[in-house]
Amino acid sequence: MAFKVLKQLIPAPSGSDPSWAQRNVWVEKLTSDDTVDEYVLENDAIKKRDELTEADTTGRLYRVIES
């Protein structure tokens, strides 16, 4: 069992989109140079998600999924 960190494709400030246009598309990589973040332990994936969230100034969301 592995855990991946997914990235929101298009970030949006909370509440700026109408309900019918939610930015609910998640990807493993944002660019071809980006990394795929996959971990054996869920806690490691959560740590990476938190690091990415803290470093991101765009308001992009990150989530951990079981793959």
All heavy atoms as TSV, in Angstrom:
chain	resi	resn	atom	element	x	y	z
A	1	MET	N	N	0.848	-1.170	0.000
A	1	MET	CA	C	0.000	0.000	0.000
A	1	MET	C	C	0.897	1.237	0.000
A	1	MET	O	O	1.886	1.306	0.708
A	1	MET	CB	C	-0.897	-0.044	1.228
A	1	MET	CG	C	-1.751	1.127	1.409
A	1	MET	SD	S	-2.921	1.035	2.797
A	1	MET	CE	C	-2.721	-0.531	3.522
A	2	ALA	N	N	0.545	2.230	-0.824
A	2	ALA	CA	C	1.314	3.465	-0.918
A	2	ALA	C	C	0.379	4.658	-0.770
A	2	ALA	O	O	-0.837	4.546	-0.944
A	2	ALA	CB	C	2.028	3.524	-2.249
A	3	PHE	N	N	0.981	5.779	-0.455
A	3	PHE	CA	C	0.237	7.020	-0.291
A	3	PHE	C	C	0.861	8.081	-1.178
A	3	PHE	O	O	2.080	8.214	-1.229
A	3	PHE	CB	C	0.247	7.470	1.170
A	3	PHE	CG	C	-0.438	6.492	2.076
A	3	PHE	CD1	C	0.280	5.466	2.664
A	3	PHE	CD2	C	-1.788	6.580	2.308
A	3	PHE	CE1	C	-0.342	4.546	3.488
A	3	PHE	CE2	C	-2.433	5.659	3.133
A	3	PHE	CZ	C	-1.706	4.644	3.729
A	4	LYS	N	N	0.027	8.817	-1.906
A	4	LYS	CA	C	0.497	9.863	-2.803
A	4	LYS	C	C	-0.031	11.215	-2.347
A	4	LYS	O	O	-1.130	11.318	-1.803
A	4	LYS	CB	C	0.002	9.621	-4.227
A	4	LYS	CG	C	0.648	8.463	-4.911
A	4	LYS	CD	C	0.181	8.360	-6.345
A	4	LYS	CE	C	0.832	7.174	-7.035
A	4	LYS	NZ	N	0.410	7.070	-8.419
A	5	VAL	N	N	0.767	12.236	-2.644
A	5	VAL	CA	C	0.339	13.614	-2.410
A	5	VAL	C	C	-0.130	14.161	-3.761
A	5	VAL	O	O	0.622	14.164	-4.733
A	5	VAL	CB	C	1.484	14.481	-1.857
A	5	VAL	CG1	C	1.020	15.910	-1.669
A	5	VAL	CG2	C	2.013	13.907	-0.554
A	6	LEU	N	N	-1.378	14.574	-3.818
A	6	LEU	CA	C	-1.936	15.175	-5.024
A	6	LEU	C	C	-1.996	16.686	-4.860
A	6	LEU	O	O	-2.173	17.194	-3.750
A	6	LEU	CB	C	-3.324	14.629	-5.316
A	6	LEU	CG	C	-3.431	13.140	-5.592
A	6	LEU	CD1	C	-4.877	12.772	-5.919
A	6	LEU	CD2	C	-2.500	12.700	-6.702
A	7	LYS	N	N	-1.889	17.378	-5.995
A	7	LYS	CA	C	-1.869	18.836	-6.008
A	7	LYS	C	C	-3.083	19.344	-6.769
A	7	LYS	O	O	-3.460	18.783	-7.803
A	7	LYS	CB	C	-0.587	19.314	-6.686
A	7	LYS	CG	C	0.649	18.790	-5.977
A	7	LYS	CD	C	1.828	18.655	-6.888
A	7	LYS	CE	C	2.944	17.971	-6.090
A	7	LYS	NZ	N	4.002	17.464	-6.892
A	8	GLN	N	N	-3.684	20.389	-6.276
A	8	GLN	CA	C	-4.809	21.003	-6.961
A	8	GLN	C	C	-4.278	21.639	-8.252
A	8	GLN	O	O	-3.315	22.400	-8.226
A	8	GLN	CB	C	-5.442	22.060	-6.060
A	8	GLN	CG	C	-6.698	22.671	-6.597
A	8	GLN	CD	C	-7.239	23.730	-5.647
A	8	GLN	OE1	O	-6.487	24.409	-4.969
A	8	GLN	NE2	N	-8.545	23.865	-5.614
A	9	LEU	N	N	-4.895	21.320	-9.386
A	9	LEU	CA	C	-4.386	21.786	-10.661
A	9	LEU	C	C	-4.395	23.311	-10.760
A	9	LEU	O	O	-3.387	23.916	-11.102
A	9	LEU	CB	C	-5.185	21.181	-11.820
A	9	LEU	CG	C	-4.717	21.564	-13.218
A	9	LEU	CD1	C	-3.275	21.137	-13.454
A	9	LEU	CD2	C	-5.625	20.961	-14.265
A	10	ILE	N	N	-5.516	23.916	-10.474
A	10	ILE	CA	C	-5.621	25.376	-10.562
A	10	ILE	C	C	-6.034	25.911	-9.199
A	10	ILE	O	O	-7.157	25.666	-8.749
A	10	ILE	CB	C	-6.655	25.789	-11.622
A	10	ILE	CG1	C	-6.247	25.227	-12.982
A	10	ILE	CG2	C	-6.787	27.309	-11.674
A	10	ILE	CD1	C	-7.256	25.426	-14.067
A	11	PRO	N	N	-5.123	26.628	-8.521
A	11	PRO	CA	C	-5.465	27.149	-7.199
A	11	PRO	C	C	-6.465	28.291	-7.300
A	11	PRO	O	O	-6.495	29.008	-8.295
A	11	PRO	CB	C	-4.129	27.640	-6.651
A	11	PRO	CG	C	-3.340	27.992	-7.858
A	11	PRO	CD	C	-3.776	27.008	-8.924
A	12	ALA	N	N	-7.269	28.423	-6.285
A	12	ALA	CA	C	-8.229	29.526	-6.223
A	12	ALA	C	C	-8.423	29.913	-4.775
A	12	ALA	O	O	-8.545	29.048	-3.917
A	12	ALA	CB	C	-9.568	29.109	-6.819
A	13	PRO	N	N	-8.448	31.204	-4.509
A	13	PRO	CA	C	-8.755	31.627	-3.137
A	13	PRO	C	C	-10.132	31.105	-2.729
A	13	PRO	O	O	-11.037	31.028	-3.554
A	13	PRO	CB	C	-8.757	33.144	-3.220
A	13	PRO	CG	C	-7.990	33.480	-4.455
A	13	PRO	CD	C	-8.191	32.319	-5.395
A	14	SER	N	N	-10.252	30.726	-1.491
A	14	SER	CA	C	-11.497	30.164	-0.982
A	14	SER	C	C	-12.656	31.130	-1.191
A	14	SER	O	O	-12.566	32.311	-0.881
A	14	SER	CB	C	-11.353	29.854	0.503
A	14	SER	OG	O	-12.541	29.324	1.001
A	15	GLY	N	N	-13.733	30.610	-1.758
A	15	GLY	CA	C	-14.943	31.402	-1.913
A	15	GLY	C	C	-14.986	32.260	-3.158
A	15	GLY	O	O	-15.960	32.973	-3.373
A	16	SER	N	N	-13.961	32.209	-4.024
A	16	SER	CA	C	-13.963	33.083	-5.191
A	16	SER	C	C	-14.691	32.485	-6.392
A	16	SER	O	O	-15.065	33.201	-7.303
A	16	SER	CB	C	-12.532	33.452	-5.592
A	16	SER	OG	O	-11.845	32.310	-6.041
A	17	ASP	N	N	-14.854	31.184	-6.421
A	17	ASP	CA	C	-15.532	30.525	-7.540
A	17	ASP	C	C	-16.994	30.278	-7.202
A	17	ASP	O	O	-17.336	29.974	-6.064
A	17	ASP	CB	C	-14.891	29.166	-7.839
A	17	ASP	CG	C	-13.567	29.287	-8.550
A	17	ASP	OD1	O	-13.286	30.358	-9.113
A	17	ASP	OD2	O	-12.812	28.313	-8.537
A	18	PRO	N	N	-17.874	30.371	-8.216
A	18	PRO	CA	C	-19.272	29.978	-7.976
A	18	PRO	C	C	-19.327	28.470	-7.713
A	18	PRO	O	O	-18.419	27.725	-8.087
A	18	PRO	CB	C	-19.975	30.329	-9.288
A	18	PRO	CG	C	-18.910	30.554	-10.288
A	18	PRO	CD	C	-17.640	30.836	-9.570
A	19	SER	N	N	-20.393	28.021	-7.100
A	19	SER	CA	C	-20.505	26.619	-6.705
A	19	SER	C	C	-20.414	25.664	-7.890
A	19	SER	O	O	-19.938	24.553	-7.752
A	19	SER	CB	C	-21.814	26.385	-5.953
A	19	SER	OG	O	-22.909	26.691	-6.802
A	20	TRP	N	N	-20.831	26.084	-9.075
A	20	TRP	CA	C	-20.803	25.202	-10.241
A	20	TRP	C	C	-19.410	25.130	-10.888
A	20	TRP	O	O	-19.190	24.359	-11.805
A	20	TRP	CB	C	-21.829	25.647	-11.283
A	20	TRP	CG	C	-21.718	27.093	-11.657
A	20	TRP	CD1	C	-22.415	28.125	-11.100
A	20	TRP	CD2	C	-20.844	27.669	-12.629
A	20	TRP	NE1	N	-22.031	29.308	-11.672
A	20	TRP	CE2	C	-21.077	29.070	-12.614
A	20	TRP	CE3	C	-19.899	27.168	-13.505
A	20	TRP	CZ2	C	-20.383	29.939	-13.443
A	20	TRP	CZ3	C	-19.213	28.044	-14.327
A	20	TRP	CH2	C	-19.462	29.410	-14.301
A	21	ALA	N	N	-18.475	25.953	-10.422
A	21	ALA	CA	C	-17.147	25.998	-11.048
A	21	ALA	C	C	-16.046	25.700	-10.037
A	21	ALA	O	O	-15.019	26.344	-10.032
A	21	ALA	CB	C	-16.923	27.361	-11.671
A	22	GLN	N	N	-16.270	24.721	-9.201
A	22	GLN	CA	C	-15.257	24.377	-8.210
A	22	GLN	C	C	-14.026	23.807	-8.891
A	22	GLN	O	O	-14.131	23.083	-9.877
A	22	GLN	CB	C	-15.818	23.372	-7.212
A	22	GLN	CG	C	-16.920	23.955	-6.387
A	22	GLN	CD	C	-17.489	22.935	-5.419
A	22	GLN	OE1	O	-16.974	21.838	-5.303
A	22	GLN	NE2	N	-18.540	23.307	-4.740
A	23	ARG	N	N	-12.863	24.132	-8.365
A	23	ARG	CA	C	-11.595	23.679	-8.944
A	23	ARG	C	C	-11.214	22.347	-8.296
A	23	ARG	O	O	-10.346	22.279	-7.450
A	23	ARG	CB	C	-10.539	24.745	-8.738
A	23	ARG	CG	C	-10.934	26.014	-9.458
A	23	ARG	CD	C	-10.044	27.153	-9.126
A	23	ARG	NE	N	-10.601	28.364	-9.694
A	23	ARG	CZ	C	-9.909	29.215	-10.426
A	23	ARG	NH1	N	-8.650	29.001	-10.676
A	23	ARG	NH2	N	-10.478	30.289	-10.885
A	24	ASN	N	N	-11.874	21.312	-8.729
A	24	ASN	CA	C	-11.759	20.002	-8.103
A	24	ASN	C	C	-10.998	19.011	-8.988
A	24	ASN	O	O	-11.412	17.870	-9.155
A	24	ASN	CB	C	-13.168	19.483	-7.783
A	24	ASN	CG	C	-13.153	18.510	-6.649
A	24	ASN	OD1	O	-12.163	18.396	-5.936
A	24	ASN	ND2	N	-14.241	17.796	-6.474
A	25	VAL	N	N	-9.885	19.472	-9.576
A	25	VAL	CA	C	-9.037	18.613	-10.401
A	25	VAL	C	C	-7.708	18.464	-9.683
A	25	VAL	O	O	-7.061	19.448	-9.338
A	25	VAL	CB	C	-8.827	19.216	-11.807
A	25	VAL	CG1	C	-7.883	18.354	-12.619
A	25	VAL	CG2	C	-10.158	19.386	-12.519
A	26	TRP	N	N	-7.307	17.211	-9.465
A	26	TRP	CA	C	-6.094	16.908	-8.699
A	26	TRP	C	C	-5.116	16.151	-9.576
A	26	TRP	O	O	-5.511	15.257	-10.329
A	26	TRP	CB	C	-6.462	16.067	-7.473
A	26	TRP	CG	C	-7.416	16.799	-6.585
A	26	TRP	CD1	C	-8.784	16.818	-6.680
A	26	TRP	CD2	C	-7.087	17.662	-5.509
A	26	TRP	NE1	N	-9.313	17.624	-5.716
A	26	TRP	CE2	C	-8.286	18.162	-4.968
A	26	TRP	CE3	C	-5.885	18.056	-4.925
A	26	TRP	CZ2	C	-8.323	19.030	-3.894
A	26	TRP	CZ3	C	-5.912	18.915	-3.850
A	26	TRP	CH2	C	-7.125	19.396	-3.350
A	27	VAL	N	N	-3.830	16.511	-9.488
A	27	VAL	CA	C	-2.794	15.897	-10.317
A	27	VAL	C	C	-1.608	15.482	-9.455
A	27	VAL	O	O	-1.418	15.984	-8.347
A	27	VAL	CB	C	-2.321	16.868	-11.421
A	27	VAL	CG1	C	-3.443	17.171	-12.391
A	27	VAL	CG2	C	-1.759	18.150	-10.821
A	28	GLU	N	N	-0.806	14.557	-9.984
A	28	GLU	CA	C	0.420	14.154	-9.296
A	28	GLU	C	C	1.541	15.150	-9.555
A	28	GLU	O	O	2.379	15.396	-8.699
A	28	GLU	CB	C	0.856	12.767	-9.764
A	28	GLU	CG	C	-0.075	11.673	-9.341
A	28	GLU	CD	C	0.381	10.318	-9.851
A	28	GLU	OE1	O	1.334	10.239	-10.655
A	28	GLU	OE2	O	-0.225	9.319	-9.435
A	29	LYS	N	N	1.575	15.709	-10.770
A	29	LYS	CA	C	2.628	16.642	-11.169
A	29	LYS	C	C	1.991	17.874	-11.801
A	29	LYS	O	O	1.084	17.745	-12.618
A	29	LYS	CB	C	3.561	15.990	-12.187
A	29	LYS	CG	C	4.346	14.816	-11.645
A	29	LYS	CD	C	5.108	14.080	-12.723
A	29	LYS	CE	C	6.163	14.938	-13.363
A	29	LYS	NZ	N	7.101	14.176	-14.203
A	30	LEU	N	N	2.519	19.057	-11.449
A	30	LEU	CA	C	2.019	20.289	-12.046
A	30	LEU	C	C	2.738	20.624	-13.347
A	30	LEU	O	O	2.172	21.230	-14.243
A	30	LEU	CB	C	2.173	21.450	-11.058
A	30	LEU	CG	C	1.327	21.325	-9.795
A	30	LEU	CD1	C	1.733	22.373	-8.783
A	30	LEU	CD2	C	-0.146	21.453	-10.139
A	31	THR	N	N	3.999	20.226	-13.442
A	31	THR	CA	C	4.805	20.438	-14.647
A	31	THR	C	C	5.609	19.167	-14.909
A	31	THR	O	O	5.693	18.286	-14.049
A	31	THR	CB	C	5.790	21.611	-14.467
A	31	THR	OG1	O	6.758	21.256	-13.481
A	31	THR	CG2	C	5.071	22.883	-14.058
A	32	SER	N	N	6.242	19.122	-16.061
A	32	SER	CA	C	7.050	17.938	-16.375
A	32	SER	C	C	8.268	17.827	-15.463
A	32	SER	O	O	8.811	16.744	-15.275
A	32	SER	CB	C	7.492	17.970	-17.841
A	32	SER	OG	O	8.259	19.133	-18.097
A	33	ASP	N	N	8.698	18.942	-14.877
A	33	ASP	CA	C	9.848	18.944	-13.965
A	33	ASP	C	C	9.465	18.625	-12.519
A	33	ASP	O	O	10.339	18.423	-11.681
A	33	ASP	CB	C	10.558	20.296	-13.988
A	33	ASP	CG	C	11.150	20.606	-15.351
A	33	ASP	OD1	O	11.556	19.650	-16.044
A	33	ASP	OD2	O	11.192	21.786	-15.719
A	34	ASP	N	N	8.186	18.605	-12.233
A	34	ASP	CA	C	7.704	18.357	-10.873
A	34	ASP	C	C	7.939	16.890	-10.487
A	34	ASP	O	O	8.136	16.039	-11.349
A	34	ASP	CB	C	6.215	18.689	-10.795
A	34	ASP	CG	C	5.739	19.041	-9.410
A	34	ASP	OD1	O	6.550	18.990	-8.469
A	34	ASP	OD2	O	4.554	19.374	-9.266
A	35	THR	N	N	7.905	16.623	-9.194
A	35	THR	CA	C	8.099	15.261	-8.715
A	35	THR	C	C	6.757	14.616	-8.359
A	35	THR	O	O	5.794	15.301	-8.030
A	35	THR	CB	C	8.985	15.237	-7.461
A	35	THR	OG1	O	8.350	16.014	-6.440
A	35	THR	CG2	C	10.356	15.802	-7.745
A	36	VAL	N	N	6.724	13.287	-8.434
A	36	VAL	CA	C	5.583	12.523	-7.937
A	36	VAL	C	C	5.947	12.140	-6.506
A	36	VAL	O	O	6.962	11.487	-6.271
A	36	VAL	CB	C	5.319	11.267	-8.783
A	36	VAL	CG1	C	4.238	10.408	-8.151
A	36	VAL	CG2	C	4.944	11.659	-10.202
A	37	ASP	N	N	5.137	12.570	-5.567
A	37	ASP	CA	C	5.418	12.324	-4.152
A	37	ASP	C	C	4.625	11.108	-3.687
A	37	ASP	O	O	3.421	11.188	-3.459
A	37	ASP	CB	C	5.058	13.565	-3.328
A	37	ASP	CG	C	5.854	14.785	-3.780
A	37	ASP	OD1	O	7.083	14.682	-3.863
A	37	ASP	OD2	O	5.235	15.833	-4.050
A	38	GLU	N	N	5.320	9.979	-3.549
A	38	GLU	CA	C	4.695	8.718	-3.160
A	38	GLU	C	C	5.466	8.134	-1.981
A	38	GLU	O	O	6.701	8.099	-1.995
A	38	GLU	CB	C	4.700	7.745	-4.331
A	38	GLU	CG	C	3.911	6.486	-4.059
A	38	GLU	CD	C	3.736	5.655	-5.324
A	38	GLU	OE1	O	4.487	5.838	-6.292
A	38	GLU	OE2	O	2.842	4.814	-5.311
A	39	TYR	N	N	4.737	7.661	-0.983
A	39	TYR	CA	C	5.346	7.187	0.260
A	39	TYR	C	C	4.698	5.895	0.706
A	39	TYR	O	O	3.524	5.647	0.444
A	39	TYR	CB	C	5.179	8.246	1.367
A	39	TYR	CG	C	5.818	9.559	0.994
A	39	TYR	CD1	C	5.098	10.537	0.314
A	39	TYR	CD2	C	7.138	9.815	1.297
A	39	TYR	CE1	C	5.686	11.741	-0.044
A	39	TYR	CE2	C	7.736	11.014	0.949
A	39	TYR	CZ	C	7.002	11.967	0.279
A	39	TYR	OH	O	7.596	13.149	-0.091
A	40	VAL	N	N	5.465	5.096	1.430
A	40	VAL	CA	C	4.952	3.846	2.005
A	40	VAL	C	C	4.123	4.159	3.244
A	40	VAL	O	O	3.067	3.567	3.456
A	40	VAL	CB	C	6.115	2.889	2.345
A	40	VAL	CG1	C	5.615	1.671	3.093
A	40	VAL	CG2	C	6.847	2.483	1.080
A	41	LEU	N	N	4.591	5.097	4.041
A	41	LEU	CA	C	3.894	5.456	5.279
A	41	LEU	C	C	3.010	6.689	5.087
A	41	LEU	O	O	3.446	7.695	4.520
A	41	LEU	CB	C	4.909	5.732	6.390
A	41	LEU	CG	C	5.828	4.576	6.768
A	41	LEU	CD1	C	6.837	5.028	7.816
A	41	LEU	CD2	C	5.022	3.388	7.267
A	42	GLU	N	N	1.798	6.597	5.583
A	42	GLU	CA	C	0.863	7.715	5.468
A	42	GLU	C	C	1.409	8.959	6.162
A	42	GLU	O	O	1.246	10.074	5.655
A	42	GLU	CB	C	-0.497	7.330	6.041
A	42	GLU	CG	C	-1.549	8.403	5.862
A	42	GLU	CD	C	-2.913	7.988	6.369
A	42	GLU	OE1	O	-2.992	7.040	7.180
A	42	GLU	OE2	O	-3.896	8.608	5.953
A	43	ASN	N	N	2.059	8.790	7.314
A	43	ASN	CA	C	2.595	9.939	8.049
A	43	ASN	C	C	3.627	10.703	7.226
A	43	ASN	O	O	3.697	11.929	7.300
A	43	ASN	CB	C	3.201	9.512	9.384
A	43	ASN	CG	C	2.146	9.212	10.416
A	43	ASN	OD1	O	0.989	9.600	10.268
A	43	ASN	ND2	N	2.524	8.496	11.459
A	44	ASP	N	N	4.437	9.991	6.440
A	44	ASP	CA	C	5.419	10.653	5.579
A	44	ASP	C	C	4.726	11.482	4.500
A	44	ASP	O	O	5.148	12.592	4.176
A	44	ASP	CB	C	6.361	9.641	4.944
A	44	ASP	CG	C	7.292	8.993	5.951
A	44	ASP	OD1	O	7.501	9.569	7.047
A	44	ASP	OD2	O	7.814	7.901	5.647
A	45	ALA	N	N	3.657	10.938	3.933
A	45	ALA	CA	C	2.894	11.668	2.922
A	45	ALA	C	C	2.243	12.905	3.533
A	45	ALA	O	O	2.216	13.972	2.909
A	45	ALA	CB	C	1.844	10.757	2.302
A	46	ILE	N	N	1.730	12.782	4.739
A	46	ILE	CA	C	1.106	13.924	5.420
A	46	ILE	C	C	2.139	15.009	5.697
A	46	ILE	O	O	1.867	16.202	5.513
A	46	ILE	CB	C	0.395	13.458	6.702
A	46	ILE	CG1	C	-0.832	12.616	6.330
A	46	ILE	CG2	C	0.013	14.639	7.585
A	46	ILE	CD1	C	-1.470	11.890	7.485
A	47	LYS	N	N	3.329	14.611	6.103
A	47	LYS	CA	C	4.404	15.583	6.334
A	47	LYS	C	C	4.728	16.340	5.050
A	47	LYS	O	O	4.894	17.557	5.056
A	47	LYS	CB	C	5.660	14.893	6.857
A	47	LYS	CG	C	5.586	14.476	8.294
A	47	LYS	CD	C	6.893	13.803	8.714
A	47	LYS	CE	C	6.764	13.134	10.061
A	47	LYS	NZ	N	7.975	12.404	10.440
A	48	LYS	N	N	4.833	15.617	3.930
A	48	LYS	CA	C	5.129	16.256	2.652
A	48	LYS	C	C	4.009	17.194	2.246
A	48	LYS	O	O	4.251	18.300	1.763
A	48	LYS	CB	C	5.364	15.192	1.573
A	48	LYS	CG	C	5.715	15.765	0.232
A	48	LYS	CD	C	7.023	16.545	0.290
A	48	LYS	CE	C	7.455	17.014	-1.092
A	48	LYS	NZ	N	8.718	17.749	-1.062
A	49	ARG	N	N	2.756	16.768	2.428
A	49	ARG	CA	C	1.614	17.625	2.120
A	49	ARG	C	C	1.700	18.923	2.908
A	49	ARG	O	O	1.515	20.014	2.373
A	49	ARG	CB	C	0.310	16.904	2.444
A	49	ARG	CG	C	-0.926	17.753	2.183
A	49	ARG	CD	C	-2.125	17.309	2.956
A	49	ARG	NE	N	-1.885	17.433	4.393
A	49	ARG	CZ	C	-2.607	16.826	5.324
A	49	ARG	NH1	N	-3.586	16.032	4.973
A	49	ARG	NH2	N	-2.332	16.998	6.602
A	50	ASP	N	N	2.021	18.802	4.199
A	50	ASP	CA	C	2.120	19.988	5.051
A	50	ASP	C	C	3.267	20.896	4.624
A	50	ASP	O	O	3.127	22.123	4.618
A	50	ASP	CB	C	2.264	19.580	6.515
A	50	ASP	CG	C	1.024	18.885	7.054
A	50	ASP	OD1	O	-0.047	18.961	6.406
A	50	ASP	OD2	O	1.123	18.264	8.133
A	51	GLU	N	N	4.400	20.314	4.219
A	51	GLU	CA	C	5.537	21.103	3.721
A	51	GLU	C	C	5.153	21.867	2.458
A	51	GLU	O	O	5.463	23.054	2.321
A	51	GLU	CB	C	6.728	20.201	3.402
A	51	GLU	CG	C	7.423	19.619	4.599
A	51	GLU	CD	C	8.483	18.596	4.206
A	51	GLU	OE1	O	8.829	18.494	3.003
A	51	GLU	OE2	O	8.965	17.887	5.107
A	52	LEU	N	N	4.489	21.185	1.540
A	52	LEU	CA	C	4.074	21.833	0.300
A	52	LEU	C	C	3.074	22.951	0.567
A	52	LEU	O	O	3.147	24.024	-0.044
A	52	LEU	CB	C	3.474	20.804	-0.666
A	52	LEU	CG	C	4.446	19.794	-1.255
A	52	LEU	CD1	C	3.682	18.679	-1.969
A	52	LEU	CD2	C	5.424	20.467	-2.202
A	53	THR	N	N	2.148	22.708	1.461
A	53	THR	CA	C	1.145	23.718	1.797
A	53	THR	C	C	1.797	24.959	2.386
A	53	THR	O	O	1.455	26.086	2.002
A	53	THR	CB	C	0.113	23.129	2.786
A	53	THR	OG1	O	-0.528	22.003	2.183
A	53	THR	CG2	C	-0.938	24.159	3.172
A	54	GLU	N	N	2.735	24.771	3.299
A	54	GLU	CA	C	3.415	25.906	3.930
A	54	GLU	C	C	4.249	26.701	2.929
A	54	GLU	O	O	4.336	27.921	3.031
A	54	GLU	CB	C	4.306	25.420	5.068
A	54	GLU	CG	C	3.543	24.990	6.298
A	54	GLU	CD	C	4.457	24.535	7.417
A	54	GLU	OE1	O	5.584	25.048	7.515
A	54	GLU	OE2	O	4.037	23.656	8.188
A	55	ALA	N	N	4.837	26.024	1.956
A	55	ALA	CA	C	5.715	26.691	0.999
A	55	ALA	C	C	4.955	27.358	-0.153
A	55	ALA	O	O	5.512	28.192	-0.860
A	55	ALA	CB	C	6.714	25.691	0.432
A	56	ASP	N	N	3.696	27.006	-0.328
A	56	ASP	CA	C	2.925	27.490	-1.469
A	56	ASP	C	C	2.256	28.821	-1.150
A	56	ASP	O	O	1.502	28.923	-0.186
A	56	ASP	CB	C	1.869	26.448	-1.843
A	56	ASP	CG	C	1.272	26.688	-3.203
A	56	ASP	OD1	O	0.935	27.844	-3.516
A	56	ASP	OD2	O	1.141	25.714	-3.953
A	57	THR	N	N	2.498	29.824	-1.978
A	57	THR	CA	C	1.906	31.152	-1.754
A	57	THR	C	C	0.677	31.388	-2.621
A	57	THR	O	O	0.078	32.465	-2.554
A	57	THR	CB	C	2.943	32.246	-2.052
A	57	THR	OG1	O	3.361	32.120	-3.416
A	57	THR	CG2	C	4.143	32.137	-1.129
A	58	THR	N	N	0.282	30.395	-3.425
A	58	THR	CA	C	-0.841	30.575	-4.343
A	58	THR	C	C	-2.185	30.180	-3.748
A	58	THR	O	O	-3.223	30.433	-4.353
A	58	THR	CB	C	-0.638	29.739	-5.631
A	58	THR	OG1	O	-0.686	28.347	-5.290
A	58	THR	CG2	C	0.670	30.074	-6.309
A	59	GLY	N	N	-2.164	29.521	-2.600
A	59	GLY	CA	C	-3.412	29.024	-2.023
A	59	GLY	C	C	-3.799	27.657	-2.553
A	59	GLY	O	O	-4.908	27.176	-2.296
A	60	ARG	N	N	-2.902	27.021	-3.283
A	60	ARG	CA	C	-3.159	25.686	-3.828
A	60	ARG	C	C	-3.399	24.708	-2.671
A	60	ARG	O	O	-2.771	24.792	-1.638
A	60	ARG	CB	C	-1.958	25.228	-4.652
A	60	ARG	CG	C	-2.151	23.885	-5.330
A	60	ARG	CD	C	-0.918	23.479	-6.135
A	60	ARG	NE	N	-0.369	24.545	-6.944
A	60	ARG	CZ	C	-0.824	24.916	-8.151
A	60	ARG	NH1	N	-1.854	24.300	-8.669
A	60	ARG	NH2	N	-0.240	25.905	-8.809
A	61	LEU	N	N	-4.294	23.769	-2.886
A	61	LEU	CA	C	-4.581	22.743	-1.894
A	61	LEU	C	C	-3.841	21.467	-2.257
A	61	LEU	O	O	-3.569	21.193	-3.432
A	61	LEU	CB	C	-6.082	22.459	-1.830
A	61	LEU	CG	C	-6.968	23.654	-1.458
A	61	LEU	CD1	C	-8.429	23.252	-1.511
A	61	LEU	CD2	C	-6.601	24.192	-0.101
A	62	TYR	N	N	-3.538	20.670	-1.251
A	62	TYR	CA	C	-2.848	19.387	-1.414
A	62	TYR	C	C	-3.619	18.344	-0.624
A	62	TYR	O	O	-4.182	18.651	0.427
A	62	TYR	CB	C	-1.412	19.469	-0.898
A	62	TYR	CG	C	-0.581	20.488	-1.655
A	62	TYR	CD1	C	-0.574	21.819	-1.278
A	62	TYR	CD2	C	0.185	20.103	-2.747
A	62	TYR	CE1	C	0.170	22.761	-1.975
A	62	TYR	CE2	C	0.933	21.026	-3.443
A	62	TYR	CZ	C	0.920	22.353	-3.066
A	62	TYR	OH	O	1.657	23.281	-3.759
A	63	ARG	N	N	-3.634	17.111	-1.123
A	63	ARG	CA	C	-4.314	16.038	-0.398
A	63	ARG	C	C	-3.521	14.749	-0.510
A	63	ARG	O	O	-2.768	14.556	-1.453
A	63	ARG	CB	C	-5.737	15.842	-0.879
A	63	ARG	CG	C	-5.874	15.286	-2.259
A	63	ARG	CD	C	-7.278	14.843	-2.616
A	63	ARG	NE	N	-8.293	15.792	-2.290
A	63	ARG	CZ	C	-9.494	15.844	-2.828
A	63	ARG	NH1	N	-9.817	14.988	-3.774
A	63	ARG	NH2	N	-10.384	16.712	-2.459
A	64	VAL	N	N	-3.717	13.891	0.471
A	64	VAL	CA	C	-3.064	12.584	0.492
A	64	VAL	C	C	-4.119	11.538	0.152
A	64	VAL	O	O	-5.215	11.551	0.706
A	64	VAL	CB	C	-2.448	12.297	1.881
A	64	VAL	CG1	C	-1.924	10.871	1.963
A	64	VAL	CG2	C	-1.352	13.296	2.199
A	65	ILE	N	N	-3.749	10.652	-0.784
A	65	ILE	CA	C	-4.636	9.550	-1.132
A	65	ILE	C	C	-3.893	8.231	-0.999
A	65	ILE	O	O	-2.675	8.187	-1.063
A	65	ILE	CB	C	-5.186	9.680	-2.571
A	65	ILE	CG1	C	-4.044	9.574	-3.590
A	65	ILE	CG2	C	-6.008	10.937	-2.734
A	65	ILE	CD1	C	-4.504	9.215	-4.970
A	66	GLU	N	N	-4.649	7.174	-0.813
A	66	GLU	CA	C	-4.079	5.829	-0.799
A	66	GLU	C	C	-4.107	5.306	-2.227
A	66	GLU	O	O	-5.134	5.369	-2.904
A	66	GLU	CB	C	-4.919	4.949	0.111
A	66	GLU	CG	C	-4.345	3.600	0.369
A	66	GLU	CD	C	-5.168	2.811	1.375
A	66	GLU	OE1	O	-5.928	3.415	2.138
A	66	GLU	OE2	O	-5.026	1.579	1.374
A	67	SER	N	N	-2.960	4.812	-2.681
A	67	SER	CA	C	-2.926	4.345	-4.079
A	67	SER	C	C	-2.642	2.854	-4.168
A	67	SER	O	O	-2.254	2.218	-3.225
A	67	SER	CB	C	-1.879	5.112	-4.857
A	67	SER	OG	O	-0.595	4.946	-4.308
